Amino acid sequence: MAAVCVFCASSTTLDGRWLELAGQVGSALAAAGHRLVSGGGRVGMMGTVAAGARAAGGHTLGIMPESMITREVADAESDKFLVTDGMAARKTLMIEKSDAFVILPGGLGTLDELFEVWTTGMLGLHAKPVVLLNADGFYTGLLEWLRGLVPLGFVRAEALAHLRVVDTVADAVEACRTPVVS
């Protein structure tokens, strides 16, 4: 059983398909025996992934900075809930408490978290799988842009190879199981 951190949107104005995706991911992680680590919010995709995990019998750990408790509506149903003193401390603790990362569709905060875990992995600060779920091609434009940076020398090809890009929930769960090879 691994602790899998899911980064995703906490917006309350999302199309229902993204919420459905988040619920499926939470449920699939729990069914595979994984514990969920999340940003600790109970709204948007963040809340739905946690609710999906709990509905399938999974354990959830929410981590949230004190300043965000009201804004993101803290998930009081988390099996365990940790409060940090800021956003940087939140990310650090989420990385420490997780064995793998799944990135779902999201905005600036999700991109920040993606780049943090991806970069720290490439720097050798952790050897944990970083899985990007490119559902409905959500991240295709970003991936094309990043691939275009390789010939320019801004991104190393091995960095792109380190990011596990998948299209389905099942593949995302499976990618969490496979250790990172340096």
Protein Blocks (a to p, Z undefined) as FASTA:
>chain_A
ZZddddddfbfkbcfklmmmmmmmmmmmmmnopacddehiaghjllmmmmmmmmnopacd
ddddfklmmmnopafkbfbdcddfbfklmmmmmmmmpcbdcdddddfklmmmmmmmmmmm
mnopaccdcdddfehhlmmmmmmmmmmmmmnopacfklmmmpccdfbfklmmmmmmpccd
ZZ
